[in-house]
């Protein structure tokens, strides 16, 4: 268990570092080509590699960190019962979207995010749907559990709130990735919502709600009661990915993009903080489990997952 926690932390730190490095490259270095030309040969090659593969690395590290986190707290079977629907359904949605324009609008992926499935969708994109989707869903479910909401409300509300948090992230992600001088995808139709078609947002809501709904059915007898310390990693992942899109959007696009950024904060960042905070308020008086109890809980075949405490705080 300690080895898993250590590796999870390494992946999280790597995810954050890779995100920060990519952000610096896009915001500070690429707009100033004279800086790149003044680098020694090795430096130029390293920068070229980082720009070509940095996006792949940060997404993979984020996905691995969340996969370990989910497996450690809820068991491998439950982790897979979220990951598989999220990856398969989001990949299907993206493949249909890039082929037909439904449900996101007409768009296409450019280079920089790795090998493309069927020549259309980078393999990293379904991984990002998985790790950000789980992050949003688990924050929503844990927060609703903390306020002692009815079981049906935890499930339905978890889907709705989780999909909203996920879509709120896209308010800063899509402008940053499609409208800056160094895009990773592009829309092939004029979008009324800050360059994005409105159906892109409904596509995000629908896709997120779809795989979160499938996971909710598969987890139907699983009680998700987590303490604040156990939500530190999902909150950190959400905030890091929000910051990545927000910094690019605000520094590389015009002032009108403050509007989707503020919407992202109001509909995503603030609710995520609130859900994290509520979990501590509700479960602060509970006695932490020992490491042996945690391992026993995670490996048990019972249908209900008891509240567990992270080994490393």
Buried (B, 14 or more C-beta within 10 A) or exposed (E): EEEBBEEBBBBBEBBBEBBBBBBEBBBEBBEEEEEBEEEEEEEEEEBEEBBEBBBBBBBBBBBBBBBBBBBBBBBBEBBBBBBBBBBBBBBBBBBBBBEEBEBBBBBBBEEBBBEBBEEBBBBBBBBBBBBBBBBBBBBBBBBBBBBEBEEEEBBBBBBBBBBBBBBBBBBBBBBBBBBBEBBBBBBEEEBEBBBBBEBBBBBBBBBBBBBBBBBBEBBEEBBBBBBBBBBBBBBBBBBBBBBBBBBBBBBBBEEEBEEBBEBBBEBBBEBBBEBBBBBBEBBEEEEBBEEEEBBEBBEEEEEEBBBBBBBEE
